[in-house]
Amino acid sequence: MSPASPRNMSDYEAVRRSFQWERPEHFNFTTDVIDRYAAERPESLALLWSDEAGRERRFTFAELKQRSLHAAQFLSSLGIRRGDRVFILMPRVPEWWFVVLGCIRAGIVFMPGTPMLTPKDIRYRLSASDAQAVISEASCLDRFEGLVGNGRVENWVAVGEAPAPWVRYEPGSGTGAHGSSFGPTRAEDPMLIYFTSGTTGMPKMVLHTQASYGLGHQITGRYWLDLTPEDRHLTLSDTGWAKCAWGKLFGPWSQGACNVVYDFRGRFDAAKVLKMLERQKVTTFCAPPTAWRALVLQDLSQFDLSSIRHAVSAGEPLNPEVIDSWKKATGLHIREGYGQTETVMVVGMFPSLEPRVGSMGKPSPGFTVAVIDEHGQEVPTGQEGDIAVRVAPERPVGLFQGYLGDEAANQACRRGDWYVTGDRAVQDADGYLWFVGRADDVIKTSGYRVGPFEVESALLEHAAVAESAVIGVADERIGQRIKAFVVLAPGHTPSPELAMELQEHVKRITAPYKYPREIEFVTELPKTVSGKIRRAELRGALKPA
């Protein structure tokens, strides 16, 4: 297999020079993009869904339009109005996409959550966001135990059978529906809220407008994923993560590509994924490093991957050995990229660039990205600093509106004319950026962001724990593993059995991916004079002398 030439960016520098953001007064991804493809290419395949059992469902752009119209009308019939906030928690079922497109069409602000969340996680999100409605699926209703009817949520909607007060969502075709009942949305109207973990406190609310992701992800879809209407694209992500918006919603559909969805509920099975890539003739493929590491351990010669022309990775740096193994088997270089929940793709190893193993690439068209110091000045080539995006005098479209209700966080991420991402990097003489690590204590594990405060809070709910501190430890397989340092309460003694009990405790009361894989019992924790935990000192103690 030989790599195909790039289709959308044959000259990186030329595209960078000529690129200009669209800045319309009004924009709506469903009406301006999905409905346009429904008119131009109504029978083209838009969504190709399959699951581990081999079941398959297919939907054209015309059907997407119809079903999103139905969803918008259904939600409106319940009294959910433009600007209302709806928390959505579903597995990878087609109805997730119909409901999300319906929300966008009607100007309803949707807030995705992963099915791995626990009732405690969900309670916080519903309260912090002042959600007016919840939409879920029958298999996820246990996540709402103790929450239904006990808060300010007015509407509980379920796909599939559900007891009262849940209202069953009937996924009708929407035939005969008209979009004229939903007026145009302004480009700066709120569209989407994600919850993202930070170093202190509970997850922050990241607000995106109709334009920031709906228009902004043309960068992701066109230039990094290199998509065209002839492509079948698969991104491995569940519906609760921003990566889903990147590669399973705005990225592929902004380019009219077919969105391939693989619905698996259990552990990641690399062999099944490879068979699915072969069966569905996927042409472009994005996976996190944890998945890539598992995929290349398979005998790739046993699978027909000849349909794949482009492969990418994001979330954390990818091991050179993995890139080399995939290239030997397929002839394709896994191209890395960098962005955040707060942004679209801001740095990428675009197909027209000479790949450099270990680098995340060069700045995206439409973005000025630099490595800066604590004073907001660009550092010399080869010197480590903070990754920053210029937001003045002109703010890029593909950037979030801000952190809702958290002015301190909004101030903290601004440094002069720059938005500071919180990540550190080095830029070489040729303009390639090389990731160094987080500037703060957020842990990146198996592609998920975990704030230490969340895990520490969960541990403190156990009677045996007096204090706790959590850090990330480098791990070749999952990027970072979560390690907890625990000071026990009087009357409790360290033991392997207690460590396992604490791990199971965290799994029960918060999302399972947040549990500490390693627990070390200590008599005290290093702290500043003001009483703050010095996590940097804990990390430093783990480094070899």
N, C-alpha and C positions, 0 to 999 in steps of 0.2 A: 504494500500500500504506500502511495506517495502523497505527501501533503498537497492539498489544493492551494492555488494562489488566492489571496484575499479578494473578496468581492466588493467590499465597501470602502476600503482604504488602501489604495495601492501606494500612496505617498503620504506618510505620516505628517511631515512638515507642511506640505501643501494644504492638507485638511485643517491642521491647526491654524494656519494663517487665515484661511478663508471662512472658518466656522463662525456663525453668528447665532445666538439663541433666538428662537421664536418667542415673542412676548405679546401674545394676543390679550385683549381685554377679557374675553370669555374663552373658557376651555373646559371640556368634559371628555375624559378618555372614552367613556362608553358611547356617547353620541358622536364625537368627532373622529374616533378611530374605529371602534367595533362596527358602528352603523355604516361607516364609509366602506369598510371591507364587505359588509353584508350587501351593500348596493353594487359594488364593483365585482365581487367574486363570491356570490351568495353560496355556491355549492362547494367552495374550497374547504378542506378540513381544517378546523380551528382547534379542536380539543380531542385528543386521542387518549382515552383513559383505559387502564387495565389494572388488574390486581394479581395477587399471588396465586389465586385459584384459576387464573387464565381467563376470567371474564373480561369483556371489552365493551366500551361504549364510545360512540363517535358522534361529534357534533360539528356542524358547519358554522360558518360565520353568520349565515341567516338564522340558524337555530340559536346561536348565542344572543343575537339581537332579540329574538322572540322571548327567550327564557329570562333575559335580564329585564325586559319590559314587564313581564309577568311578576318578577320578584319586586320590582319597584312599585308596582301597583298593589301587590299583596301587602308590603310593608306600610305603604301609605294608607291602606284600608284599615290598618290597626291604629292609626293616629300618629305614626312615626313621621316626623316632618323634617324638612331641610334643616341641617345644623344639629339635629339630635344625634346622640352618640350610641352606637350599637356595638356590644361586645360579641364577637363571633368566635366560637370554638368548635371546630369540626376536623375530622381527619381528611385525608385527600379524596374526598368524594366530589363528583362534578357539581353538586349543589353549592359547594363553597364558592365556586367561580360565578355561578348564576347570581347568588345572593350578593356577592361583592360588587359585581357589575351593576346590579340593581341599586345598591346603595349609592354608587358613584353617580348613576343616572339621576337619581332623585335628590342628590346633594346631601345624603345622610352620611355622617362620619362613621366609618367602620374601624373597629379596633380588634385586630386578630390576636388570638392566643393559641398556644400549642396545647394539644390534648394531654400533654404531660403535666400540666399545671394541676395543683391540688386545690381543694376548697379555700384554703388559707390564701394562696396566691390569687385566686379569682376574687375573693372578698376584697382584697386590697385594690385590685384593678377596678372593680365596679364602684367602690367608694371614691377612689381618687379621681376617677373620670366623670363621676356623676352620670353613669350610663342610664339611658332611658329604656333600653331593651337588650335582651340576650337572645342570640340565635345559636343553637347547638344541634347535635345529632344524637339519635337514640343511644348509640354506643358510648357517649360521653356524659350522659346525664348524672352519673354518680359523682362527677367532678363538682356538681352544684349542691351536694348534700348539705342541708342546713341553711342554704342561701335563698332558696325559692320562696318568695313571699315575705321575706324578712328585711328587705331593704327598699330603696327608692325605685328599683326597676319596675316599670309598669307593664312590660310585655315580655313574656317568655315563649319563645318560638322554637320548635323542634322539627327536624327532618326525621320522619319515621314515627312510630308509635311512642306516645309519651303520656303520662298521667296529668290530670289537671294540677295546676293552672297552665301547664304548657299548652300552647296552641299549635296544632300540626300544620307545618308548611307543606302545601301541596304544590309540587314542582310542575305546574302546567306549562304548556308550550308557549303561551302568550299570543297565540294566533289571533289576529284581528285587533291587537292592542295598538294604541297610538302613543307616540312619545310627546305629543303636543301638550299633554297635561303637566309635563315637567319642564319648567322654564329653564333657560340657559344658566349655567353656573359661571361665576367669575373665576378667572384663572387663579386668583388669590384666595378663593373660598376654601375653608378646611375640608379635607377629604379623608385623611387617614391619621390614626394615632397608633404608634408603636410604644411599647414599654421596653426600655433598655436599661440594663444594670449599670450602676455606678459604684464608686468606692465607698460612699457613705450613704446611709439611708436606703429606702426602698427604690425600686426601679423608677426612672424618670419617664415622663410622657413626651414623646417626640412627635411633633405635629408636622404633617406634610399637607401641602395645598393641592388643589386640582392640577396645578402645573408642575410642582416640584418633582413629583414622581411620574405623573402622567405624561408630561412632556420631557422631563429630565432624563428618563430612562431610554430615550432614543439613543443616547450615548452608549449605554450598556448594550442595548439590543443591536444597534447598527454597527458600531465600531469594535466593541470588544467581543461580543458573541458572533459578530459578522453575519447576521441573519438576513435572509431574503424570503419572499413568499414561498419559495420552493423547499425551504428547510423544515425538518422535524427536529425540534429542540427539546432536550430533557435537562432539567436542573433537579438534582436531588436535594429536596428540602421539604420539611413539613409546612403546613399552612400557617403556622404561628410566627414564622420568622421572616425578617425583611428579605432574606434570600429568596423567598417565595415570590415576593413582589418583584424582585429583580429579574428572576429567571423563569417564573411560572405564570407571570401575569403581564406586567408592562413591557418587559424586554422583548419577548417573542411576539406579542400581539401588536406592539408598536410597528413592527416590520411585516406584519401579515403572515408570520410563520405559524406552523402548527405547534401547539403546546402539548407535548407528550407528558402524561402523568402516570406514575407508577405508584399504586396504593398498596403499601406494605405496612402492617401494624406491629409486627414483632421485631426481632433482632435483624440487623442488616445482613442480608445473604448475598455475598458478592457474586456467586455463581448464577443466582436467579436474576440479578441485575444485568449481568453480561448476556444472558439468554434473552432478556427482554430487549436490550439494545439491538441484538441481532434480529429478533422477531419483528420489532416495530420499525426497523430500518432508520434508526436515529442518525441524523447527520451532524448535529452539534450537541456537545455534551458538557455539562458543568457538574462537578462534584466537589465536596469539601475534602481537605487532605486526609481526614480519617477514612473516608470512603476510598480514595485513591490508594491508600496504603493496603487496604484489604483487596482491592481489585487486582493489583499487580502480583499478589501472592497466588492468584489462580494461574492455571496453564492457559494463557491467552491464545495459544495456537489452536485450542479446541473450540474457539468461537469465531464466527464470521462477523468481524467488525469493519468490513470494507465500506459500509455506508457512511461511517464517521469520517468527516473531513476536518473537524476542528474540535479541540478539547481544551477546557479551561478549568482553573481552580481558584478558589478565593476563601478567605476566612482566617488563614494563617499561612506562614511560609511552608512550602512543600519540599520534602527531602529530595536532594538531587538523585538519589538512587531510584526513587519512584519515577521521576521524570525519565530517567534513562531506561528503566524497564519497560515503560509504556512505549517509548519511542522505538526501542528495539523490536517490539511486537507489532507496532502499527505504522511506524514511520512518522508519527505525529508528536510534536512537542506540546506538552501540557503548558499552556500559557497562563500565567498568574495575573491577578488583578487585585486592586485595593479600593475599598470604599467602606461605608459605615451604614448603620441604620439611619443616620442623619443625612446621608448623601446618596447619590447614584455612584457609578464608577468614576472615581476621580484620578486613578492611576491604573494603567493597564499595559500588559505586554501584548500590544495590538498585533494582528496578523502580519502587517507590513514591516514590523520591527524585527531586527535580528535578535533572536532570543538569547538571553543570558541567564543561565541557571542560577536561581537564588534571588534574582531581582524581580520586583513586582512591576517593572516597566517604566513608562514615562507618563507625564500628565495627560489627561484626557482633553480632547477638543472642548473648548468652552470653559476650561478651568486653568487658573494660574496657581500652581502648587509649588511650594518651596519648603526648604528646611530652615527654620528660624531659631534664634536664640530667645532668652527670656525677655529681651527688650523689643522683640518684634523685628529684628534685623536678620536678613539672610546670612547664613553662616558660610564660610569658605567651602569649596569643593572638598569632599572627603571628611568633613567634620560632622559629628553627630549633632542632631538638634530635633526640634519638634516639627512634625508634618503639619503644614498649615495651608489653607485655601484662602486666596484673596477674595474679600467680600466688599471692598471699596476701591474705587468709586462706584463699581457696578457689581451687584450681587449675582452670582450664577443662578440659573433657574433650578438646577438639580440639587438644591440645598434646602434642608428643612427650615421651617418658619421659626422654630425655637422650642425650648422646653416649657411645656405648659405649667404655670403655677410655680415656677422655680427660677426666679430672677437671679439668684446667686449662681446657679449653673449657667445661665445665659451670659452673665458677666465673666464667669471663669473661662469660657471657651472663646472669648474675644481678646485679642491682643493687638491693639492698634487697628490696622486695616485687614487683619487676618482672623479667620476662624481656625482655632487650634483643635486638631482632632483628638489629641491625647495619646498619639502614638509617636514613636521616635524612629528616625531613619537617617541614612547617609545618602547624599547624591554624588554620583561620580562625574568625571569630566565630560562624559558623553550624555549626561542628563538622565541616566537611569537611576531609579531610587531603590534603595536596599533597606528592607525593614529591620529594625533593631529590637523593638519591643514596646510594651505599653509604658507610658509615662506615669501611669497610676497603678492601682492595685487590682484592676479588673482582670479576671481570669478567663482565658480563652481555652475551653476544654471541649474536644470533639465538635468544634464549630460553634459552640454556644458561649455566650457571654454570661459570666456569673460574678456578681458583686460579692465580695467577702462578707459584707454586712448581713446579707440574706442568710448565708450559711451559719455565721456566728449567732444570729438571732435564733435560728432553728435549734442549734445546739444548746443555747441557754434556756430553752424551754424544758430541757431534761433536768430532773432533780439532781443528778450527779454532777452537773457542770456549774462551776462558779464563774469561770471566765473562759473565753475562747478567742483565738485569732486564726484567721484562715489566709493561706497564700496559694499561689500556683507554683508547681514544680515542673520543670521541663520534662517532657515525656515524648519519646520518639513516635509513639503510636497515636496519641490523642492530642498532641500539642503541649498541653499542660494538664497535670492531674491536681486535684484539689487536696491540699494537706491541711489538717487542723491541729493546732496546738491547744491542748485543753488543760486548764487548772481545775482540779476536782474540788467539789464541796466537801466540807468536813464529814467524816463517816464513810467516805467512798475510797476504794483502793484501785489503783491501775491494774488492768488485766486485759488479755486479748479478748475475753468474753465481753467485757464492758465496752471495748472499742467497737466490736461488732454490734452491740446493742445500740450504741450511739449512731452508727452508720444507718442501721435500720430505722432508727427514730427520725433521722433527717429525711430519709426516703419517704416516710409516711406523711410528714407534715409539709413538705415542699416538693418541688419537681424532682424526680429521681436523679436527673443528670447533675444535680447540685450536691449530691452527697460526697463527703470526704473519703477518697479512696485510701487515705493514709491518716492515722491519728497518732499523735505523739503526746504523751502525758508529761506536763512540766509543772514545776512548783510556782513559777511566776512568769509573767510576760513582760518583754521590754516595752517601756512607755516613755513618752515625752514628759516634760515637766507639767504640761497641762492635762496629762492623763490619757493622751491618745496612744494607741498601739503603734509601735514602730515595726510595721510589717517588713520594711526594707532590711532591718536588722535580722529578722527571722530568715529572710531570703538569703542574706549574705552568709549566715551561719551554715547554709547548706552547700555553699560553693567550695570546691576543693581548694586547698591552700596552694 
